[in-house]
Amino acid sequence: MKRLDEIKVLRDPIHGYIHIDYQIIWDCLNAPEFQRLRRIHQLGATFQVYHTAEHSRFSHSLGVYEIVRRMINEIKEIKIALNEHEKITVLLAGLLHDIGHGPFSHSFEHISRFSHEEYTVNLITKDSKIFEILFSENEYLPQEVASVINHTHPNKLLSQMVSSQLDADRMDYLLRDSYFTGTSYGNFDLERVLRSIRIEDNKLVIKESGIHTIEDYIMARYHMYWQVYYHPTSRSFEALLAKIFKRYLYLVDNEPEVVAEIKVFNAFKEDCQLSNKEFHALDEMTCYYGFTQMTHCQDTILSDLADRILNRRLFKYDSISTDEQIGEYYHWIKNAGYNPDYYMYVDETEQTPYVPYTDKNEKAIWILTNEGSVKELSRVSNIVAAILLGESKNEKRVFFPRELND
């Protein structure tokens, strides 16, 4: 495939430079579908907690691409194992793996009822500038790139590099999210991880000498989830998003004249997946414009919820442990004059830092022992084995208007 006359470099706070030397990568980066990622927060609602977490899916996607690029250029066994076409395919998969993210990232999936992977595959395989770029190079390339993302590519090594339990995606977002939130929870030794990667039986493995770095990586992921990704203030913002769209869709069905002027969310009126054109038009700037329109709506519930989003009047939360408590909160909120359907949100979070190999889960981390055998991580690491023996952390919360406790 055509190389650029001169390697393009983009400065990056995590990797120093992002290096681009293929024309097709440069063209995809400049495509509208990829540029849209500048208007999508990488961490959804987390900027409501960590005020510097303003980084985008655009910068993260470039970071994933750069780690994949380093894998295929610096890890000798990968460099030998893949031909040039496979290398380009996995580079494109790393770059494009998140183009299907909606506004506020994962929060959008609960509203649209479709995963970002589905939208990503649609954008790569039909009706988009990205598709045109890939197809013009090779008519099979769009489907090949999509197959890496949805784990159907015949060479499983490519999918492992982009999406597994130790992949370019996770490695970039832990370091990047930690940096931009101003925390240290997600830090681990990326250089040591890359130096420790080998290939055995067509799967990525880690030399036993690098196992302590992998343990640090596992713990970094665990702490980032509970300290950053699952922060209750972020979940409160997401609760408001869910309630806004629930009320909006109720009005669409029952009082359509009330929301007739709010046209930016028209695509949600049909209970089906958005077209590529509709999806591309939907970013966080569009949503905020829609929320501003909602504040002028005559429906007091919708206008109030929108105002809460725009002016950070977020819900308060209490931890709960039983289903009986949910009923108690429901009646308390209702008796206070609020409709619990829109002013109460129950959230349950659970996160396992590492999932071992099973028949249903092939995304394990494998260790190449000093004796030359390959063993699953929890059979080699006492720390990871102890984590698996412990109880999974689970938190259940109920969210409600803050003024009820004033």
N, C-alpha and C positions, 0 to 999 in steps of 0.2 A: 504494500500500500504506500501511497505517496507520503514522503516525509517533507516537513517544512524546510525551506531554505536555511532557516536559522531557528534554533530551539527557542520557544517562547518560555519565559519564566514569570511566575506570579508570586509576589512576596506573601508569606504566610507565617503567622506567629507560632504555629505548631511545628511545621516542617521546614521552615526557613524559606525554601522555594518550592513551588509546584512546577514541574518540568513538562512541557508539551512539545513533542517532536513529530507527531503525525497530523496531517491535514484534517483527517476525519474527526479527530478529537477536538481540534480547534473549531471546526465547523459546528459540531454538536454543542460545544460550550457557548457558541454565539447564537444558537437557535432560540426562538422565543420560548419554547417549553422549558429550556434550561435556565434562561434569564429570569423567568417567572420565579424561580426558587430564591431570588434575592428578596422577594416580597413575602417569604414564608419563614417565620421564626423556626430555628432548629429545635428549640426547647418549648415550643407551644406557649404555655402560660407561665413558664418559670421566670420570665422577666418581671413578673409581678412580685417576685420574692427577691431575686438577685438582680439588681437593677442594671448590671452590665451584661446580662445574658441576652444581648440583642443580636447575636450572630444568626446567620441564616442557613437554610438548607443548601444554598449555593456554595458557601465556603466549606461546609461539611462534605458535600459531594466531591469537591475538588480534593479534599484531604483523603477521602477513601481512594480516589483515583491514584493519588501520589503513593500511598502505601502499596497498592497493587503494582504500580510501576516499579517500585523498589523491590518488591518480591520477585518479579520476573527478570529483573536486571541484576540483583545482588545475591539472590539465593541460587547457587550454582545448579542444584538439582532441578529446580523449577525452570530455570533458563534452558536447560537441556531437554526437559520433558515436553515442553510446549513448542509447537511450531509457530511461525509468525502470525498466521491467521488466528490461532487460539489466543495468542497474546493480545492481539488487537481486540478480540471478542471480549476477553475478561477485563481489559482496560475500559472498554465502553460500558460493560455491565457495572463496574465500580463507579464510573462517572454518572451513569443514568439511573442507578438503582432507586433513587428517591424522587424522581420527577413526578411521581403520582401522589405526592403528599399534598393534602389540602390545607386550607388556612388553619393556623394553630396546630399544625402537624397531627399527632395522633388523636387529638381531641376531635378532629373533623370526622374520623372514622365512625365514631359513635353517632354522629348526626347523619352522615350519608349512608350508613349501613353497608358500605363497601370498603374493602381494605385498600391501602395505598398501593400494595403490590398489583392489584387488579387494574387500577388506573395507570400504573407505570407500564404494565404490559400493553395496555391499549394504546398509550401514547407512542410506544416503540414500534408497534406492529401495524398501525393504520392511522390515516387521517391526521398527520402532523408533519411539521418540518423535520423533526428528528427522523421519522420514518423515511421521508424523501431522501435525506442525506445517507442513511444506511443502505437503503434500497438501490440508490444510484451507484454505490460502490459494489454491492453484491446482493442479488435478489433474495438470497437466503439469510443475509446478515441480520435483519430485524428479528427474525424468529430465533436465530442462534443467540443473540444477546438476551432476548426475553427468556430463553430456556435456561440461561445461567441464573437469572434472577428467580425464576420459579422452580429451580432445581430439577429440570428435566433434561439438561444437556448431557449427552453421552459421556463426556469427560467430567466426572464428578469433582475432579480437582479444581475446576474453575469455580464452581458454586461454593466450595469450601473456602476459597480465597476471599470471596465477597460476603458470604453469609453462612456462618457456622457459629460455634461457641468461642472460637478464637479466629477472628476474621478482620479484614481491613475496616469494615464498617464499625465494629465495636471498638477496635483499637483507636480509630480516629475520634469517635464521639466521646469516649471517656476522657481523653487528653484535652480535646477541644472544649467540651462542656465544663470540665474542671477549670480550665484557664479562664473562660469567659464568665463563669460564676464567681471567680475570685476565691475558689476553694482549692484544697489539695487532695480531696477524697479520691479523685480519679487518676492520680498519677501512678505510672508504672514505667518500667524501663523498656521502651519500644525497641531501642537499638539491640538490647540483649535478646528480646523475643525474636527479632528478625534473624539474628545470628544463630539462633537455636533451631530454626525450622529446617526440617528435612522432609523427604518423601519416602514412604514405605507402603507398598501395596496400593499405589495410586491414591494415597491420602496424606494430608499434612500431618506430620508428627513433630514432637519437640524432643530434642536431646535431653537426656536425664539431667545433664549438668545445668539446664535452664529451668528446672522445675520450680525453683524458689521464685523466679520472676513470674512464672505462670500463677503461682499462689498469690503473689502481690496483685496480679491482674484480676484474679477472681475476687479478692477482697475489695479491690478498687471498684469493681462493678457493683458489689453488694452495698457498699457505703454510698455510692452515687445514687442508687435507687432510693434508699431510705432518707438520705439527707437532701437530695436535689429533686429527682424525678417524681417522687411520691410526696413531696412537701405539701402539707394540707392547704396552704394558701394557693398553690397552683391548682390543687383539686377543687378549691372553691370557685376559682375562675372558670374551670371546666364545667362545674355544676351549673353555673349561670349560663354558659353557652348552651348546654343541653336544654335548660328550661326555656331560654329565649326561642329556640327553634321548635320546641314542643308547643309553646303558645302560638307562635307564628303559624304553624301548620294547622292548629285547631281553628284559628281565625280564617285561614284559607278555606277550610271546609265548611265553616258555620257562619262567618260574617265576612265574606270576601271583600266587601266594599270598604271595610275598615283598613285593610292592608293593600288596597289596590294601587296606591302610589309607591309602594315599596317594591320596586321592580327588580332590584339586584338579586333577589333570592327566588325569582320566578322558577328557576330550574328545579327547585325543591318541591314544587307543587305536584310533580308526577312522582309516583313511588317506583322509580327506576334509576338505573345508573346514569349519571350525567354523560352527555356526549363529550368528546374531546374538546370541542369548541366551547361548550358551556363550562367545562372544568377549567380550561385555560383562563377564562374570564374571571374566575373566582380566586381571589387572593385576599390577604388580610386587609389591604387598603380598601378593597371592595366591601368587605364585611363591616369595617368601621364606618364607611359611608352609610351602609344599610342600618347599622345600629343608631347612627345619628338621626336618620329618618324616623326610626321607631320611637325616638324620644318625643316626637311631635304627634304620635299616633293617639287617637282618642281612646284606645283601649288602655286603661290605667295599668294593668298587669304588664303588658308588653312594653309600654313606655318606661315603667319603673325598672324592669329587668335590664333594659338597654342602658338606662342611666347608671345603673350599678356597674355595668361592664365598663362604660366609658370613664367613669369617675372613681373607679376602684372602691365602690361600696360593696365589698365582698361579703359573702355569708360567713358567719361564725360557725364553729363546729364543736361537737362533743364526741368523745369516744364512747362507743357502746359495745356491749358484749352479747346481748340477747335479742331475739326477735320481739319479745314483749316490750322492750324499750322503744322499738320503732313505733308501735301503736301508741305508746304514751306520748311520744314527741308529736305524732300526727294530731292527736286531740289537743295538745297544748298549743300548737301552732294554729290550728283551726279556731280554737276558742279565743285566740288573740286577734282574730279578724283577718288572718292570711289564708289564702287557698293553698293547702299543703301540696296539691298537685304541681304547683309552681314555686313554692317557697320552702320546700323540704326536699332534700336530696340525700340518699343513703349511698355511701361509697365504701367498698371493701377492696383492700389492696393486699396482695401476697406476692412475694418474690423469692425465687430460689436462685442463689448465685451461680449454681452449677447443676446441670442435669446429666447423670451418668448414662452410659450406653444401655439401651434396651432395644427390643425388637421394634418398638414404636418410635424410638429416638436414636437416629444414627449420627446426630451432631455432637458427639462426644469429643473430648480432647484426648489425644493419644500421646503416650510417652515412649520414646525409643530408649530402652534401658541400656546400661553399659554392657550388658551381655548380648545385646543385639535383638532381643525380643521386643514386641510392641504390646504395651499394657495401657488400659484405660486409666485416666488420671487419678481417680479415687483409690485405685489399687496400689498406687505408688506414693501418693502424698498423704501423710497422716493428717495434715491440716484439712484438706478437702474431704477426707473420709470422716473426720470429726464433724464437719459442717453438715454432711449428709445424714449423720446419725442424730443430729439435733432436730428440734421441731422447727417447721417452717414458720417464719414470722408472718403474722397476719394482723392487719389493723382494720377495724370497722368504725366508720364515723357517720354521724348524721349532721347535715349542714342546714342552717336556717338563718333568717335575718338577724344581723348583729343586734339591732335595736331591741329585740325581745329580751335580752339580758341586761339592758341598760336600766 
